[in-house]
Amino acid sequence: MKMILLRKFRVLILMVFLIACSMHIMIDLLPKLERHGNSGCSCSHTPSEEPQSWAKQGWPNKHTLRILQDFSNEPNSNVSSHSLEKIPATGDKTQAVRRLEHYGQRVDKKRQFIQDATLTKSMPVKGSRLLALYEHPLYKRSLPPLTDEDTLFNVNTDIRFDPKAAEDQAWNTEGNIDEFSPTGELTADSYPNWLRFHIGINRYELYSRHNPVIDALLKDLVTQRITSVAMKSGGTQLKLIMTFQNYGQALFKPMKQTREQETPPDFFYFSDFERHNAEIAAFHLDKILDFRRVPPVAGRLVNMTKEIRDVTRDKKLWRTFFISPANNVCFYGECSYYCSTEHALCGKPDQIEGSLAAFLPDLALAKRKTWRNPWRRSYHKRKKAEWEVDPDYCEEVKQTPPYDSGTRLLDIMDMTIFDFLMGNMDRHHYETFEKFGNETFIIHLDNGRGFGKHSHDEMSILVPLSQCCRVRKSTRLRLQLLAKEEYKLSVLMAESLVRDRLSPILIQPHLDAMDRRLRRVLNVLSECIEKEGYSYVVEDDLQGDQGSDPANTGQRQSEAHLPEVNISCLEVEACWKGLDIEKQCNDFSCTDA
């Protein structure tokens, strides 16, 4: 009898053990089955429940990524890895495009706030002031003929993608059936939009005025499925590198302040928040000024659970996620400032706004040179920079390469005006593409500390302009144009920003502040012209004279008293349109022309 009871007890223990093992196996397999069954879903967990994948799913397997591109002004912070990209075959090109559109539509349907009403805002309307601006002759100047030395990449249209050339075929079976694999040839015209953006970069601009690829790229930033997230090294505040299904990448800056909040008056400029809406607004302002030196930026509402936590391979980032007392999903990451539980980024309940800035080409493919801004601030609580105490500081800069020749000093003046209109005091470095040498534009990166105070105009930002008294004629003409009522800068900005998915991007006081600051810039230029003379201050780039020497001040001062004799057709048309606010058409009258 005792033996029978003992055997029954052993059988019972064995059954309990088998049941426990079966439950553990099911718990481990359930998240993977859900992921395969709902690969296109971006819906969030109910904030009140702790998703099982946190503890049961285990750490996800590493997957291959293409070479990560760098968006910083610190080349040593570039993150990279080596892998192949999944590219659709030529024969399945139409089907691949339909798939991309299908998944973009499914993502949109999951987000109530970006439905058809928002999409209609992105459609141009008749009578648009923005369209009228881009039809103005000042916005129709053509570039010089481009040679191979003037383009960042030389594309050979005869080259086709050969999948047999790949050594590592692990990606072929990785992921799910919704992702694409290169099974044939791909022409240059069928490249993803981020790659077409890179190919279009040249010596004079990041992108052309009416390039349809930019609008398509902005749409990709909002609709493409996020497949991987990692923290970006370097910098003072948290930034995330996001990789999309088409292997494009963007820098994500999450929302830290509401639209109505201003920078506290006791904050130093180097400890100010980096605002996601400032990055978005900076891109639109740069385009309206016709600089086109800011990479494309779009706003996106991101699901912190599905699109960050569940796809990240960064353990340091993953471990900072938690549920707040208000039942919201939060995380804080790792950085120098504001990366702690007290400064956590929390969703509502797990949705968070952010800006996505398209990456520039990888440094391994297109090297960039980092330059210290001559008017860099001290970044110290008590010390002042040399330019703040020396009124003749610009004369020293003019004698120093690359500012002693070429257009670099004029580029600094453009950047100064751009920063002043935004109220951005954080311009410590800038970058250029190494291939183009010193005869190229400045890339306007990292604009997150703009639009912090609409009630204050920081005049110290304009010191480079007031000290050097130099500006391009085309820049001054556009500023005068944007000061006119029919092309009012604030109205144009409002019309441009309404196309973004996170609209409104700026509140009205920030828009009004730009009009006020624009008048201040024109006043500074008027004072410079009155003091130094028109010919010394205004560099005539409309005649193609871009190789002048800003250091030759003696010659310029003698020329300041000579009348202008060569009047371009563009100037005549500008005068007809009423651009002669002061001395612009000083050698002829509109009636005589």
C-alpha positions as CSV (number, residue, x, y, z in Angstrom):
1,M,0.0,0.0,0.0
2,K,2.8,2.4,0.9
3,M,4.5,1.6,-2.4
4,I,1.4,2.4,-4.4
5,L,1.0,5.8,-2.6
6,L,4.6,6.6,-3.2
7,R,4.3,5.9,-6.9
8,K,1.2,8.0,-7.2
9,F,3.0,10.8,-5.4
10,R,5.9,10.6,-7.8
11,V,3.6,10.6,-10.8
12,L,1.8,13.7,-9.4
13,I,5.1,15.5,-9.0
14,L,6.1,14.6,-12.5
15,M,2.8,15.9,-13.9
16,V,3.2,19.2,-12.1
17,F,6.7,19.5,-13.4
18,L,5.6,18.8,-17.0
19,I,2.7,21.3,-16.7
20,A,5.1,24.0,-15.4
21,C,7.6,23.4,-18.3
22,S,4.8,23.6,-20.8
23,M,3.6,26.9,-19.4
24,H,7.1,28.4,-19.6
25,I,7.5,27.3,-23.2
26,M,4.2,28.8,-24.1
27,I,5.0,32.1,-22.4
28,D,8.3,32.2,-24.3
29,L,6.7,31.5,-27.7
30,L,3.6,33.7,-27.3
31,P,5.3,37.1,-28.0
32,K,7.1,35.8,-31.1
33,L,3.9,34.3,-32.5
34,E,2.1,37.6,-31.8
35,R,4.9,39.5,-33.6
36,H,4.7,37.3,-36.7
37,G,0.9,37.4,-36.7
38,N,0.7,41.2,-36.3
39,S,3.8,42.5,-38.0
40,G,2.2,45.5,-39.5
41,C,0.4,46.6,-36.3
42,S,1.7,49.6,-34.4
43,C,-1.1,49.7,-31.8
44,S,0.0,50.3,-28.2
45,H,-0.4,48.2,-25.0
46,T,-3.0,49.4,-22.6
47,P,-1.0,51.5,-20.2
48,S,-2.4,49.8,-17.1
49,E,-1.0,46.5,-18.0
50,E,2.6,45.6,-18.0
51,P,3.4,43.9,-21.4
52,Q,4.6,40.3,-21.0
53,S,7.4,40.8,-23.5
54,W,9.3,42.9,-20.9
55,A,10.3,39.9,-18.8
56,K,9.3,36.9,-20.8
57,Q,10.4,37.7,-24.3
58,G,14.1,37.8,-23.5
59,W,16.6,40.0,-25.2
60,P,16.0,40.2,-29.0
61,N,18.6,38.7,-31.3
62,K,21.0,41.2,-33.1
63,H,20.1,41.9,-36.6
64,T,22.3,43.3,-39.4
65,L,22.1,47.0,-40.1
66,R,23.6,49.1,-42.9
67,I,26.3,51.5,-42.2
68,L,24.8,54.1,-39.8
69,Q,25.1,57.7,-40.9
70,D,26.2,60.5,-38.7
71,F,24.2,63.7,-38.1
72,S,26.5,65.3,-35.5
73,N,29.3,67.8,-35.6
74,E,31.5,65.3,-33.9
75,P,33.0,62.8,-36.4
76,N,34.1,60.5,-33.7
77,S,30.6,60.0,-32.6
78,N,29.6,58.2,-35.8
79,V,27.9,54.9,-35.2
80,S,28.5,52.3,-37.8
81,S,28.0,48.6,-38.6
82,H,28.3,46.6,-41.8
83,S,25.6,44.8,-43.6
84,L,23.6,44.7,-46.8
85,E,20.4,46.5,-47.6
86,K,17.3,44.8,-48.6
87,I,16.3,46.2,-52.0
88,P,13.3,45.1,-54.1
89,A,13.8,43.5,-57.4
90,T,13.1,45.3,-60.7
91,G,10.4,42.8,-61.6
92,D,8.6,43.3,-58.3
93,K,9.1,47.0,-58.2
94,T,5.5,47.9,-58.5
95,Q,4.5,45.3,-55.9
96,A,7.2,46.6,-53.6
97,V,5.9,50.2,-53.9
98,R,2.4,49.0,-53.2
99,R,3.6,47.2,-50.1
100,L,5.3,50.4,-48.8
101,E,2.1,52.4,-49.4
102,H,0.0,49.7,-47.9
103,Y,1.9,49.7,-44.6
104,G,2.1,53.4,-44.5
105,Q,-1.7,53.5,-44.8
106,R,-2.1,50.9,-42.0
107,V,0.1,52.9,-39.7
108,D,-1.9,56.1,-40.5
109,K,-5.1,54.3,-39.7
110,K,-3.8,53.4,-36.2
111,R,-3.3,57.1,-35.4
112,Q,-6.5,59.1,-35.1
113,F,-4.9,62.5,-35.1
114,I,-3.4,62.2,-38.6
115,Q,-6.4,61.3,-40.7
116,D,-7.6,62.8,-43.9
117,A,-8.1,66.3,-42.5
118,T,-4.4,66.6,-41.8
119,L,-3.4,65.2,-45.2
120,T,-5.5,67.9,-47.0
121,K,-3.4,70.6,-45.2
122,S,-0.4,69.4,-47.2
123,M,-2.0,70.1,-50.5
124,P,-1.1,73.4,-52.1
125,V,-4.0,75.8,-52.6
126,K,-4.6,78.4,-55.2
127,G,-3.6,81.9,-54.1
128,S,-1.0,80.5,-51.8
129,R,1.5,83.1,-50.7
130,L,4.2,80.4,-50.4
131,L,3.7,79.3,-54.0
132,A,3.8,83.0,-55.0
133,L,7.1,83.4,-53.2
134,Y,8.6,80.5,-55.0
135,E,7.5,82.0,-58.3
136,H,9.4,85.2,-57.6
137,P,12.5,85.7,-59.7
138,L,14.7,85.7,-56.6
139,Y,13.7,82.1,-56.1
140,K,14.3,81.1,-59.7
141,R,18.1,81.7,-60.0
142,S,19.8,78.8,-61.7
143,L,23.0,77.1,-60.5
144,P,26.2,77.1,-62.5
145,P,26.6,74.0,-64.7
146,L,27.5,71.1,-62.4
147,T,30.6,69.0,-63.1
148,D,31.6,65.7,-61.5
149,E,33.6,67.8,-59.0
150,D,30.5,69.7,-58.0
151,T,28.3,66.7,-57.1
152,L,28.8,64.8,-53.9
153,F,28.3,61.4,-55.6
154,N,28.8,60.5,-59.3
155,V,26.1,57.9,-60.1
156,N,26.8,55.4,-62.8
157,T,23.4,54.5,-64.3
158,D,24.8,51.4,-65.9
159,I,25.6,49.8,-62.5
160,R,22.9,47.4,-61.3
161,F,22.6,45.7,-57.9
162,D,23.9,42.1,-58.0
163,P,22.7,40.0,-55.1
164,K,25.3,37.3,-55.9
165,A,28.1,39.7,-54.9
166,A,26.9,39.6,-51.3
167,E,29.0,37.5,-49.0
168,D,26.7,37.5,-46.0
169,Q,23.3,36.0,-46.9
170,A,22.0,36.0,-43.3
171,W,19.6,38.8,-44.1
172,N,17.9,36.7,-46.7
173,T,15.9,34.7,-44.1
174,E,15.9,37.3,-41.4
175,G,12.8,39.2,-40.4
176,N,9.4,38.6,-41.8
177,I,7.9,38.2,-45.2
178,D,6.8,41.8,-45.4
179,E,10.4,43.0,-45.7
180,F,12.1,43.2,-49.1
181,S,15.2,41.3,-50.4
182,P,17.3,42.1,-53.5
183,T,16.3,39.4,-56.0
184,G,17.1,41.4,-59.1
185,E,18.4,44.7,-60.5
186,L,17.5,48.2,-59.3
187,T,17.9,51.3,-61.3
188,A,19.0,54.7,-59.9
189,D,15.5,56.2,-60.4
190,S,14.1,53.5,-58.1
191,Y,16.4,54.1,-55.2
192,P,14.7,54.9,-51.9
193,N,14.1,58.5,-51.3
194,W,16.8,59.0,-48.6
195,L,19.4,57.7,-51.1
196,R,18.0,60.0,-53.9
197,F,18.3,62.9,-51.4
198,H,22.0,62.0,-50.9
199,I,22.7,61.7,-54.6
200,G,21.2,65.2,-55.2
201,I,23.7,67.0,-52.9
202,N,26.1,69.3,-54.7
203,R,28.6,72.1,-54.0
204,Y,25.9,74.8,-53.8
205,E,22.9,73.2,-52.0
206,L,21.6,70.2,-50.1
207,Y,18.6,69.9,-52.3
208,S,17.1,71.8,-55.2
209,R,14.2,74.2,-54.8
210,H,11.5,72.1,-56.4
211,N,12.9,68.6,-55.9
212,P,9.9,66.2,-55.5
213,V,12.2,63.8,-53.6
214,I,12.2,66.0,-50.6
215,D,8.4,65.9,-50.1
216,A,8.5,62.1,-50.6
217,L,11.3,61.9,-48.0
218,L,9.3,63.9,-45.5
219,K,6.4,61.5,-46.0
220,D,8.8,58.6,-45.4
221,L,10.0,60.1,-42.2
222,V,6.4,60.0,-40.9
223,T,5.1,56.7,-42.4
224,Q,8.0,54.3,-42.7
225,R,8.0,51.5,-40.1
226,I,10.7,51.8,-37.5
227,T,12.8,48.7,-37.3
228,S,15.6,49.7,-34.9
229,V,16.3,52.4,-32.3
230,A,19.6,53.3,-30.6
231,M,20.8,56.2,-28.5
232,K,23.2,58.6,-30.3
233,S,26.5,59.0,-28.6
234,G,27.8,62.5,-27.9
235,G,25.7,65.6,-27.2
236,T,24.3,66.9,-24.0
237,Q,20.7,65.7,-24.4
238,L,19.0,62.5,-25.4
239,K,18.8,61.8,-29.1
240,L,17.8,58.6,-30.8
241,I,18.9,57.1,-34.1
242,M,15.9,55.5,-35.8
243,T,16.3,53.0,-38.7
244,F,13.3,52.5,-41.1
245,Q,12.1,49.5,-43.1
246,N,13.7,50.9,-46.2
247,Y,17.0,51.3,-44.3
248,G,16.8,55.1,-44.2
249,Q,17.8,56.7,-40.9
250,A,16.8,59.8,-39.0
251,L,17.7,61.5,-35.8
252,F,14.8,61.6,-33.3
253,K,14.5,64.5,-30.8
254,P,11.6,63.9,-28.4
255,M,9.3,66.6,-27.1
256,K,10.5,68.2,-23.9
257,Q,8.5,71.4,-23.8
258,T,5.0,72.4,-24.8
259,R,4.5,75.0,-27.6
260,E,3.6,77.7,-25.0
261,Q,6.6,77.3,-22.7
262,E,9.5,79.7,-23.0
263,T,13.0,79.1,-21.8
264,P,13.3,80.2,-18.2
265,P,15.2,83.5,-17.9
266,D,17.7,82.1,-15.5
267,F,18.8,79.3,-17.9
268,F,22.1,79.6,-19.6
269,Y,22.1,79.0,-23.4
270,F,24.2,75.9,-23.0
271,S,21.7,74.3,-20.6
272,D,18.6,75.1,-22.5
273,F,16.2,72.4,-23.7
274,E,16.5,71.1,-27.2
275,R,13.1,71.5,-28.7
276,H,11.7,69.2,-31.4
277,N,9.4,71.8,-32.9
278,A,12.5,74.1,-33.3
279,E,14.1,71.5,-35.5
280,I,11.0,71.3,-37.6
281,A,10.5,75.1,-37.9
282,A,14.2,75.6,-38.7
283,F,13.9,73.4,-41.8
284,H,11.0,75.4,-43.1
285,L,12.6,78.7,-42.3
286,D,15.8,77.7,-44.0
287,K,13.8,76.8,-47.1
288,I,11.9,80.0,-47.2
289,L,15.1,82.0,-46.9
290,D,16.3,79.9,-49.9
291,F,19.4,78.7,-48.2
292,R,18.5,75.0,-48.4
293,R,21.2,74.0,-45.9
294,V,19.2,72.2,-43.3
295,P,18.5,68.4,-43.9
296,P,14.8,67.6,-44.2
297,V,12.9,67.4,-40.9
298,A,9.4,66.2,-40.2
299,G,7.3,65.8,-37.0
300,R,6.0,62.4,-36.0
301,L,3.9,60.9,-33.2
302,V,5.8,57.8,-32.0
303,N,4.5,54.9,-30.1
304,M,7.1,54.5,-27.3
305,T,6.1,50.9,-26.7
306,K,6.0,49.5,-30.2
307,E,8.3,51.8,-32.0
308,I,11.1,52.4,-29.4
309,R,11.2,49.9,-26.6
310,D,10.2,46.8,-28.5
311,V,12.6,47.4,-31.4
312,T,15.7,48.7,-29.6
313,R,18.9,46.7,-29.3
314,D,20.3,49.2,-27.0
315,K,20.2,47.6,-23.5
316,K,21.1,50.9,-21.8
317,L,18.1,52.6,-23.4
318,W,15.8,49.6,-22.8
319,R,16.5,49.5,-19.1
320,T,15.4,53.1,-18.5
321,F,11.7,52.4,-19.5
322,F,9.2,52.4,-16.7
323,I,5.5,53.1,-15.9
324,S,4.9,56.4,-14.2
325,P,2.4,56.9,-11.3
326,A,0.1,58.4,-13.8
327,N,0.2,55.1,-15.7
328,N,2.1,56.5,-18.6
329,V,5.1,54.9,-20.4
330,C,8.3,56.8,-19.7
331,F,12.0,56.5,-20.4
332,Y,15.1,58.7,-20.0
333,G,18.1,57.1,-21.6
334,E,21.7,58.3,-21.0
335,C,23.1,61.8,-21.7
336,S,24.9,64.7,-20.0
337,Y,21.7,66.7,-19.2
338,Y,18.2,65.8,-18.3
339,C,18.6,62.1,-18.5
340,S,17.2,60.9,-15.1
341,T,13.9,59.8,-13.6
342,E,13.1,63.4,-12.7
343,H,13.5,64.5,-16.3
344,A,12.0,61.4,-17.9
345,L,10.2,61.6,-21.2
346,C,6.6,60.3,-20.7
347,G,4.0,59.5,-23.3
348,K,0.2,60.0,-23.2
349,P,-0.1,57.2,-22.4
350,D,2.6,55.9,-24.6
351,Q,2.5,58.3,-27.6
352,I,5.2,61.0,-27.8
353,E,5.9,63.8,-30.3
354,G,9.3,64.2,-31.8
355,S,11.3,65.5,-34.8
356,L,12.9,63.2,-37.3
357,A,15.8,64.7,-39.2
358,A,17.0,62.8,-42.3
359,F,20.6,61.7,-42.0
360,L,23.4,63.0,-44.2
361,P,25.5,60.5,-46.1
362,D,27.8,58.3,-43.9
363,L,31.2,59.8,-43.2
364,A,32.8,56.7,-44.8
365,L,31.2,57.7,-48.1
366,A,31.2,61.5,-47.9
367,K,33.6,63.0,-45.3
368,R,32.7,66.2,-43.6
369,K,34.9,68.8,-42.0
370,T,34.0,70.3,-38.6
371,W,34.9,74.0,-38.2
372,R,34.9,76.0,-35.0
373,N,32.6,79.0,-35.3
374,P,34.7,82.2,-35.1
375,W,31.8,83.7,-33.0
376,R,31.5,80.7,-30.7
377,R,30.4,81.6,-27.2
378,S,32.5,80.8,-24.2
379,Y,30.1,78.2,-22.8
380,H,31.1,79.4,-19.3
381,K,29.0,81.0,-16.6
382,R,31.4,83.9,-16.1
383,K,33.9,84.1,-19.0
384,K,33.2,86.0,-22.2
385,A,34.5,85.1,-25.7
386,E,37.0,87.3,-27.4
387,W,34.4,88.7,-29.9
388,E,32.3,89.9,-27.0
389,V,35.0,92.3,-25.8
390,D,36.8,93.2,-29.0
391,P,34.8,95.4,-31.4
392,D,37.4,94.9,-34.2
393,Y,37.4,91.1,-33.9
394,C,36.1,90.7,-37.4
395,E,39.2,92.2,-38.9
396,E,41.2,89.4,-37.4
397,V,38.8,86.8,-38.8
398,K,39.1,88.3,-42.3
399,Q,42.8,87.7,-42.2
400,T,42.4,84.0,-41.2
401,P,41.7,81.2,-43.8
402,P,39.2,80.2,-45.0
403,Y,37.6,83.6,-44.2
404,D,40.2,85.6,-46.1
405,S,38.9,84.5,-49.5
406,G,35.9,82.9,-51.2
407,T,32.4,82.9,-49.8
408,R,32.9,81.5,-46.3
409,L,32.5,84.8,-44.5
410,L,29.3,85.5,-46.4
411,D,28.0,82.0,-45.4
412,I,28.7,82.9,-41.8
413,M,26.6,86.0,-42.2
414,D,23.8,84.0,-43.7
415,M,24.0,81.6,-40.7
416,T,24.0,84.5,-38.3
417,I,20.8,85.9,-39.8
418,F,19.2,82.5,-39.8
419,D,20.1,82.0,-36.1
420,F,18.9,85.4,-35.1
421,L,15.5,84.9,-36.6
422,M,15.2,81.7,-34.5
423,G,16.8,83.1,-31.4
424,N,19.4,80.3,-31.5
425,M,22.5,81.0,-29.4
426,D,24.0,77.5,-29.6
427,R,26.1,77.7,-32.8
428,H,29.5,76.5,-31.6
429,H,30.6,74.5,-34.7
430,Y,29.5,74.0,-38.3
431,E,30.3,71.5,-41.0
432,T,31.1,71.4,-44.7
433,F,31.6,68.5,-47.1
434,E,35.3,67.8,-47.5
435,K,35.1,67.0,-51.2
436,F,34.2,70.6,-52.1
437,G,37.0,72.2,-50.2
438,N,36.4,75.8,-48.9
439,E,34.2,76.8,-51.9
440,T,30.9,75.3,-50.6
441,F,28.0,76.1,-48.3
442,I,27.8,75.6,-44.5
443,I,25.5,72.9,-43.3
444,H,23.0,74.2,-40.7
445,L,22.8,71.3,-38.3
446,D,21.5,71.1,-34.7
447,N,18.9,73.8,-34.4
448,G,17.0,72.5,-31.4
449,R,17.8,75.5,-29.2
450,G,16.0,77.9,-31.4
451,F,12.5,79.4,-30.8
452,G,13.0,79.4,-27.0
453,K,12.0,83.0,-26.2
454,H,9.5,84.9,-28.3
455,S,9.4,87.8,-25.9
456,H,13.2,88.6,-26.2
457,D,15.5,89.3,-29.2
458,E,19.1,88.3,-28.4
459,M,21.0,91.0,-30.2
460,S,24.4,89.4,-29.4
461,I,23.6,86.8,-32.1
462,L,23.8,89.6,-34.7
463,V,27.3,90.7,-33.6
464,P,29.1,89.0,-36.5
465,L,26.9,90.9,-38.9
466,S,27.3,94.3,-37.2
467,Q,31.1,93.8,-36.8
468,C,31.8,92.6,-40.4
469,C,29.1,94.5,-42.2
470,R,29.0,92.0,-45.1
471,V,26.0,90.3,-46.8
472,R,25.1,88.8,-50.1
473,K,23.0,90.9,-52.4
474,S,20.6,88.0,-52.9
475,T,20.2,87.5,-49.1
476,R,19.5,91.1,-48.6
477,L,17.0,91.2,-51.4
478,R,15.1,88.2,-50.0
479,L,15.0,89.7,-46.5
480,Q,13.5,92.9,-48.0
481,L,11.0,90.8,-49.9
482,L,10.0,88.9,-46.7
483,A,9.5,92.2,-44.9
484,K,6.8,93.3,-47.3
485,E,3.2,92.7,-46.4
486,E,2.4,90.4,-49.4
487,Y,5.3,88.2,-48.6
488,K,5.3,88.5,-44.8
489,L,7.6,86.0,-43.2
490,S,5.3,85.0,-40.4
491,V,2.4,84.3,-42.8
492,L,4.7,82.2,-45.1
493,M,6.1,80.2,-42.1
494,A,2.6,79.5,-40.8
495,E,1.5,78.3,-44.3
496,S,4.6,76.1,-44.6
497,L,4.4,74.6,-41.1
498,V,0.7,73.7,-41.4
499,R,1.8,70.9,-43.7
500,D,3.6,69.1,-40.9
501,R,1.8,66.3,-39.2
502,L,2.3,67.9,-35.7
503,S,0.9,71.2,-36.8
504,P,0.7,73.7,-35.2
505,I,4.5,73.8,-34.8
506,L,4.9,77.4,-33.5
507,I,2.5,79.5,-31.6
508,Q,1.7,83.0,-33.0
509,P,4.0,84.9,-30.7
510,H,7.0,83.1,-32.2
511,L,5.8,83.9,-35.7
512,D,5.4,87.5,-34.8
513,A,8.9,87.6,-33.2
514,M,10.4,86.6,-36.6
515,D,8.8,89.6,-38.3
516,R,10.2,91.8,-35.5
517,R,13.7,90.3,-35.8
518,L,13.7,90.6,-39.5
519,R,13.2,94.3,-39.2
520,R,16.1,94.4,-36.8
521,V,18.4,92.6,-39.3
522,L,17.4,95.1,-42.0
523,N,18.1,98.0,-39.6
524,V,21.6,96.6,-38.9
525,L,22.3,96.3,-42.6
526,S,21.1,99.9,-43.2
527,E,23.5,101.2,-40.5
528,C,26.3,99.2,-42.1
529,I,25.6,100.7,-45.5
530,E,25.4,104.2,-44.1
531,K,28.7,103.7,-42.3
532,E,30.7,101.7,-44.9
533,G,29.0,102.3,-48.2
534,Y,26.7,100.1,-50.2
535,S,29.5,98.5,-52.4
536,Y,31.5,97.5,-49.4
537,V,28.7,95.9,-47.5
538,V,26.7,94.2,-50.2
539,E,28.4,91.4,-52.2
540,D,27.0,91.2,-55.7
541,D,26.4,87.5,-56.1
542,L,23.7,88.1,-58.7
543,Q,26.3,88.9,-61.3
544,G,28.2,85.6,-60.5
545,D,30.9,87.6,-58.7
546,Q,31.4,85.0,-55.8
547,G,35.2,84.9,-55.7
548,S,35.8,88.3,-54.2
549,D,38.3,88.9,-51.4
550,P,36.6,90.2,-48.2
551,A,40.0,91.0,-46.7
552,N,40.7,93.7,-49.3
553,T,39.0,96.4,-47.4
554,G,40.9,99.3,-48.9
555,Q,39.8,98.6,-52.4
556,R,36.2,98.1,-51.2
557,Q,36.2,101.4,-49.4
558,S,37.4,103.2,-52.5
559,E,34.7,101.4,-54.6
560,A,32.0,102.4,-52.1
561,H,31.8,105.9,-53.6
562,L,31.5,104.6,-57.2
563,P,28.0,104.1,-58.7
564,E,26.9,100.6,-59.7
565,V,26.9,100.3,-63.5
566,N,26.0,96.7,-64.3
567,I,22.3,96.1,-63.6
568,S,21.1,92.5,-64.1
569,C,17.7,91.7,-65.5
570,L,16.9,90.1,-62.1
571,E,17.5,93.4,-60.3
572,V,15.3,95.3,-62.8
573,E,12.5,92.8,-62.2
574,A,13.0,93.0,-58.5
575,C,12.8,96.7,-58.6
576,W,9.6,96.5,-60.7
577,K,8.1,94.3,-58.0
578,G,8.8,97.0,-55.4
579,L,11.9,95.6,-53.7
580,D,13.7,98.9,-53.5
581,I,13.2,99.5,-49.8
582,E,16.5,101.4,-49.6
583,K,19.2,102.0,-52.1
584,Q,18.7,98.6,-53.9
585,C,18.0,100.2,-57.2
586,N,20.0,103.3,-56.5
587,D,21.4,103.6,-60.0
588,F,18.1,103.6,-61.9
589,S,14.5,104.2,-61.3
590,C,11.8,101.6,-62.0
591,T,10.2,104.0,-64.4
592,D,13.4,104.6,-66.3
593,A,14.1,100.8,-66.4
